[in-house]
Amino acid sequence: MQSAPLAQLRDLCLALPETTEAGSGEDPTFSVKGQTFAAGHRVGDRPSVWFKATTGTKQRLLKSSPSRYFQPRYVGKHGWMGAWLDEDCDWTQLADLLRDSYRTTAPRPLTDLLTASLTNPIPSHRSRDRVSSVKG
């Protein structure tokens, strides 16, 4: 059975353009064009996600929220950051961090597509209906 944090992680990552998932069970890997930008890992009994981050972002997160974020062994020194997915996870902040990780990995046309979708979201049917009813 899939855990709630893992389901949320999947939703966030798979919403990004052309993202694929590999791996199994509790340790999925999310990639774009064959390049990994996020990976779920269990550390002991705790679910976490590892993602790419700049040095400045890593330092800021480790200083401001050491109970939420950590530097993974072995890969932390190569630009990867870890976030705990249980208890105190800030899903809004994590979504931003995952998008940033995606941007550092994806080819330019896909990052442009992501940026366009964030700045010009497609209106829902409801909002189009409201506009039509106001005009009519």
C-alpha positions as CSV (number, residue, x, y, z in Angstrom):
1,M,0.0,0.0,0.0
2,Q,1.2,3.5,-0.9
3,S,1.8,5.9,2.0
4,A,0.1,9.3,1.9
5,P,3.4,11.3,1.8
6,L,4.6,9.1,-1.1
7,A,1.4,9.7,-3.0
8,Q,1.8,13.5,-2.5
9,L,5.4,13.3,-3.7
10,R,4.3,11.4,-6.8
11,D,1.6,14.0,-7.5
12,L,4.1,16.8,-7.3
13,C,6.8,15.2,-9.4
14,L,4.5,13.7,-12.1
15,A,2.8,17.0,-12.6
16,L,6.0,18.4,-14.1
17,P,6.4,18.2,-17.9
18,E,7.5,14.8,-19.3
19,T,8.5,13.4,-15.9
20,T,8.8,9.6,-15.6
21,E,8.9,7.4,-12.6
22,A,11.1,4.4,-12.1
23,G,11.9,2.2,-9.1
24,S,9.5,0.4,-7.0
25,G,7.5,0.7,-3.9
26,E,8.8,3.2,-1.4
27,D,11.8,4.3,-3.3
28,P,10.7,5.9,-6.6
29,T,13.0,7.9,-8.8
30,F,11.7,10.8,-10.9
31,S,13.4,11.8,-14.1
32,V,13.1,14.0,-17.1
33,K,14.7,13.0,-20.4
34,G,16.6,10.3,-18.5
35,Q,18.1,12.6,-15.8
36,T,17.0,12.2,-12.2
37,F,15.8,15.3,-10.4
38,A,14.2,13.7,-7.3
39,A,14.2,10.3,-5.5
40,G,12.2,8.9,-2.7
41,H,14.2,7.2,0.1
42,R,13.5,5.6,3.4
43,V,16.1,6.5,6.0
44,G,15.5,4.2,8.8
45,D,11.7,4.3,9.3
46,R,11.3,7.8,7.9
47,P,10.2,8.6,4.3
48,S,12.3,11.3,2.6
49,V,12.9,12.8,-0.8
50,W,16.3,13.7,-2.2
51,F,16.5,16.5,-4.8
52,K,19.0,18.8,-6.4
53,A,19.6,22.2,-4.8
54,T,22.1,25.0,-5.1
55,T,24.7,25.5,-2.4
56,G,22.9,28.7,-1.2
57,T,19.5,26.9,-1.0
58,K,21.1,24.0,0.9
59,Q,22.8,26.3,3.5
60,R,19.6,28.3,4.0
61,L,17.4,25.2,4.5
62,L,19.8,23.5,6.8
63,K,20.1,26.6,8.9
64,S,16.4,27.6,9.0
65,S,14.8,24.2,9.2
66,P,17.2,21.5,10.3
67,S,14.3,19.3,11.5
68,R,12.8,19.3,8.0
69,Y,15.9,19.1,5.8
70,F,19.2,17.2,5.8
71,Q,22.2,16.6,3.6
72,P,22.2,13.0,2.4
73,R,25.2,10.9,2.8
74,Y,27.5,10.5,-0.2
75,V,25.4,12.6,-2.6
76,G,24.9,15.7,-0.4
77,K,28.3,17.0,-1.4
78,H,27.3,16.6,-5.0
79,G,24.4,19.0,-4.9
80,W,21.7,16.9,-3.4
81,M,19.4,17.8,-0.5
82,G,17.0,15.7,1.6
83,A,13.6,16.6,3.0
84,W,11.6,14.5,5.5
85,L,8.1,13.7,4.2
86,D,6.6,12.8,7.6
87,E,5.3,15.0,10.4
88,D,6.3,18.6,9.7
89,C,6.6,18.6,5.9
90,D,5.9,21.9,4.3
91,W,4.4,20.6,1.0
92,T,4.2,24.1,-0.6
93,Q,7.8,24.8,0.0
94,L,8.8,21.3,-1.1
95,A,6.8,21.8,-4.4
96,D,8.9,24.9,-5.1
97,L,12.1,23.0,-4.3
98,L,11.2,20.1,-6.6
99,R,10.4,22.5,-9.4
100,D,13.8,24.1,-8.9
101,S,15.4,20.7,-9.0
102,Y,13.5,19.9,-12.2
103,R,14.6,23.2,-13.8
104,T,18.3,22.4,-13.1
105,T,17.8,19.0,-14.8
106,A,15.3,19.4,-17.7
107,P,16.2,20.7,-21.2
108,R,15.5,24.4,-21.8
109,P,12.2,23.8,-23.8
110,L,10.7,21.9,-20.9
111,T,11.8,24.5,-18.4
112,D,10.2,27.2,-20.6
113,L,7.0,25.1,-20.8
114,L,7.0,24.8,-17.0
115,T,7.5,28.6,-16.5
116,A,4.8,29.4,-19.0
117,S,2.3,27.0,-17.2
118,L,3.1,28.6,-13.9
119,T,2.7,32.2,-15.1
120,N,-0.2,31.6,-17.5
121,P,-2.3,28.8,-16.0
122,I,-5.1,27.4,-18.2
123,P,-8.4,28.6,-16.8
124,S,-10.7,25.9,-15.5
125,H,-14.1,25.3,-17.0
126,R,-15.7,27.0,-14.0
127,S,-13.7,30.2,-14.5
128,R,-14.5,30.3,-18.2
129,D,-18.2,29.7,-17.4
130,R,-18.1,32.6,-14.9
131,V,-16.6,34.9,-17.5
132,S,-19.2,33.8,-20.1
133,S,-22.0,34.4,-17.7
134,V,-20.7,37.9,-16.7
135,K,-20.4,38.9,-20.4
136,G,-23.7,37.3,-21.4
